[in-house]
């Protein structure tokens, strides 16, 4: 057995702490996760993926007791069924330099594996994207409200189409989830960077009045399941978007402790 002591050993310990990752929880926005949902079609007809997933040759195993459809796969992520839609969940990445490219690479790998497992004649169409930023529990609810009042409209502009129902903001255990339209390719890293930075900014604003003063002007947002585009004021949406109906059902307002944005 070897024993170490003295000033040199303290310096060694400090160096190790700098180099070895801590097991402590990540700070606000320190990790970013991504789930992508797809509609599955065959000859133009929509297929219920939940009825198909267990017949696919997925390189993985259903190990999650809370989700019998979830296959933890050899590529590193999860493939599951969220109702009728197929879903891939990528491993969360640390928000350090290069994280947007890392997240995009995971997303591309997961989609490729899902495509590989589908029988011939089946095709995928993007349905929705869910970004999750790490968030301490004590900050999560106020961060969700702060996000709805500040950055939500900007994120809708980054993710939405003219016929989009809007943005969902949900406090989850240990994370803030932001759900919008499907994104991939070049827009995905931009949205990922915006989500990570804006989540951190909201967490800082909850803890510090000076940080709150640096946020964008507050919007008048009602607590509900849905807040439509027009709730953000006359400047939003652009005229071209006003006449397009939503393709998905509009959520109805409910009593809730967190805001969810939609058109």
C-alpha positions in Angstrom: 0.0 0.0 0.0 1.3 3.5 -0.8 0.6 6.5 1.4 0.9 10.1 0.1 1.1 13.2 2.2 2.4 16.7 2.1 2.0 19.8 -0.1 3.0 18.0 -3.3 0.2 15.5 -2.7 -2.4 18.4 -2.3 -1.2 19.8 -5.6 -1.7 16.3 -7.2 -5.2 16.1 -5.7 -6.1 19.5 -7.1 -4.8 18.5 -10.5 -6.8 15.2 -10.4 -9.9 17.1 -9.5 -9.4 19.4 -12.5 -8.9 16.5 -14.9 -11.4 13.9 -13.6 -15.1 14.6 -14.1 -17.1 15.0 -10.9 -20.1 12.8 -10.1 -22.0 15.8 -8.9 -25.2 16.9 -10.7 -24.7 19.2 -13.7 -25.4 22.9 -13.4 -28.2 24.7 -15.3 -27.8 23.8 -19.0 -24.7 21.8 -18.3 -26.1 18.8 -20.1 -28.4 18.8 -23.2 -30.5 16.0 -24.3 -32.5 15.5 -27.5 -35.5 13.3 -28.5 -36.7 13.3 -32.1 -40.1 11.9 -33.1 -41.0 10.6 -36.6 -44.2 9.7 -38.3 -43.8 6.3 -40.0 -45.5 5.8 -43.4 -45.9 3.1 -46.0 -47.2 3.9 -49.4 -48.4 7.2 -48.1 -50.4 5.7 -45.2 -49.5 6.5 -41.6 -48.3 3.4 -39.6 -48.8 3.1 -35.8 -45.2 2.6 -34.7 -46.2 1.1 -31.4 -47.7 -1.9 -33.2 -44.5 -2.3 -35.3 -41.6 -1.7 -33.0 -41.4 -5.2 -31.4 -41.2 -6.8 -34.8 -38.2 -4.8 -35.9 -34.6 -6.1 -35.9 -33.3 -3.5 -33.5 -29.8 -3.9 -32.2 -30.8 -3.5 -28.5 -32.9 -4.7 -25.7 -36.1 -3.5 -23.9 -34.7 -2.9 -20.4 -36.7 0.0 -19.2 -39.4 -1.1 -16.7 -41.2 2.3 -17.2 -41.4 2.0 -21.0 -41.7 -1.5 -22.4 -41.3 -0.1 -25.9 -37.9 1.5 -25.2 -34.9 -0.4 -26.7 -31.5 0.6 -25.4 -29.4 0.1 -28.5 -25.8 -0.6 -29.3 -25.4 2.7 -31.1 -25.7 4.4 -27.7 -29.2 5.8 -27.6 -32.8 4.6 -27.3 -35.4 3.8 -29.9 -39.0 3.7 -28.6 -42.6 4.4 -29.6 -44.4 7.5 -28.4 -47.9 6.5 -29.3 -48.1 6.3 -33.1 -44.7 8.0 -33.6 -41.2 6.5 -33.6 -38.8 8.2 -31.3 -35.0 8.3 -30.9 -33.4 9.6 -27.7 -29.7 10.4 -27.9 -27.4 10.4 -24.9 -27.2 13.8 -23.2 -24.0 15.7 -24.1 -22.0 18.2 -22.0 -22.4 21.7 -23.2 -18.7 22.4 -23.8 -17.0 23.5 -27.1 -18.2 21.3 -29.9 -21.3 20.0 -28.2 -23.7 21.1 -31.0 -21.8 18.9 -33.5 -21.7 16.1 -31.1 -25.5 16.3 -30.6 -26.1 16.4 -34.3 -23.9 13.4 -34.9 -25.8 11.4 -32.3 -29.1 12.4 -33.9 -27.9 11.4 -37.4 -26.7 8.0 -36.0 -30.0 7.3 -34.2 -32.1 8.2 -37.3 -29.8 6.0 -39.5 -30.3 3.0 -37.1 -34.0 3.5 -37.1 -34.1 3.6 -40.9 -32.0 0.5 -41.1 -34.4 -1.4 -38.8 -37.5 -0.5 -40.8 -38.8 -3.0 -43.4 -38.4 -2.1 -47.1 -41.1 0.3 -48.3 -41.4 2.2 -44.9 -40.3 5.8 -44.7 -39.9 8.4 -41.9 -41.2 12.0 -41.8 -40.0 14.4 -39.0 -42.7 15.0 -36.4 -41.3 16.9 -33.4 -38.1 17.7 -31.5 -37.7 17.7 -27.7 -34.6 19.4 -26.2 -33.9 18.9 -22.5 -31.5 21.2 -20.6 -30.2 20.1 -17.2 -31.9 22.1 -14.4 -31.8 21.8 -10.6 -35.2 21.0 -9.2 -35.5 24.1 -7.1 -35.0 26.3 -10.2 -37.1 24.3 -12.7 -40.6 25.8 -12.2 -39.5 29.5 -12.2 -37.1 28.8 -15.1 -40.0 27.5 -17.2 -42.1 30.6 -16.5 -39.1 32.8 -17.1 -38.5 31.1 -20.4 -42.1 31.5 -21.5 -41.9 35.2 -20.8 -38.5 35.8 -22.5 -37.0 33.4 -25.0 -40.0 31.3 -26.0 -41.0 33.5 -29.0 -37.4 33.4 -30.3 -37.2 29.6 -30.1 -40.6 29.4 -31.9 -39.1 31.5 -34.7 -36.1 29.1 -34.9 -38.1 25.9 -34.9 -41.6 26.6 -36.1 -43.3 26.3 -39.5 -46.3 28.4 -40.6 -48.7 25.7 -39.6 -47.0 24.8 -36.3 -49.1 24.5 -33.1 -46.2 26.0 -31.1 -43.9 25.4 -28.2 -44.3 23.2 -25.1 -42.3 24.0 -21.9 -42.3 21.3 -19.3 -40.4 20.9 -16.0 -39.1 17.4 -15.8 -37.1 15.8 -13.0 -33.7 17.4 -13.3 -34.3 19.0 -16.6 -36.3 21.6 -18.5 -37.9 20.2 -21.6 -38.6 22.4 -24.6 -40.8 20.7 -27.3 -41.3 22.1 -30.8 -41.3 21.2 -34.5 -38.9 18.7 -35.9 -35.4 20.0 -36.7 -32.4 18.3 -38.3 -29.5 19.1 -40.5 -28.1 22.6 -40.4 -30.8 24.1 -38.1 -30.3 21.5 -35.3 -26.9 22.8 -34.0 -28.3 26.4 -34.0 -31.3 25.4 -32.0 -29.2 23.3 -29.6 -26.9 26.3 -28.9 -29.9 28.6 -28.4 -31.6 26.2 -26.0 -28.4 25.7 -23.9 -27.6 29.4 -23.7 -31.2 30.6 -23.0 -31.8 28.0 -20.4 -28.6 29.1 -18.5 -29.7 32.7 -18.9 -33.1 32.0 -17.4 -31.5 30.1 -14.5 -29.2 33.0 -13.8 -32.1 35.4 -13.9 -34.0 33.4 -11.3 -31.1 33.6 -9.0 -29.9 37.2 -9.7 -31.7 40.5 -10.2 -28.9 41.9 -12.3 -29.0 38.8 -14.6 -32.7 39.3 -14.9 -32.2 42.8 -16.2 -30.1 41.5 -19.1 -32.9 39.3 -20.4 -35.1 40.2 -23.4 -38.2 42.2 -22.7 -40.9 40.2 -20.9 -43.9 39.0 -22.8 -47.4 38.8 -21.3 -47.9 35.0 -21.1 -50.8 33.2 -19.4 -50.3 30.0 -17.4 -52.0 27.3 -19.5 -51.4 24.2 -21.5 -51.3 26.4 -24.7 -50.2 29.9 -25.5 -50.8 30.8 -29.1 -48.6 32.8 -31.4 -50.9 35.8 -31.2 -50.5 35.9 -27.4 -47.1 37.5 -27.9 -48.4 40.7 -29.3 -49.1 42.3 -32.6 -45.5 41.8 -33.9 -45.9 38.1 -33.8 -46.5 36.1 -36.1 -45.4 37.4 -39.5 -48.4 38.0 -41.8 -47.7 35.0 -43.9 -48.3 32.7 -40.9 -51.7 34.0 -39.9 -53.9 32.2 -42.4 -52.3 28.7 -42.1 -54.3 26.3 -39.8 -52.5 24.0 -37.4 -52.1 20.5 -38.5 -52.2 19.0 -35.0 -54.9 19.5 -32.4 -54.7 22.7 -30.4 -54.2 21.9 -26.7 -56.9 23.4 -24.4 -56.0 25.6 -21.5 -55.8 23.9 -18.1 -54.8 24.8 -14.6 -51.1 24.3 -14.5 -48.0 25.4 -12.6 -45.9 25.6 -15.7 -46.4 27.4 -19.1 -46.7 25.6 -22.3 -46.6 27.7 -25.5 -48.5 27.0 -28.7 -50.0 29.0 -31.4 
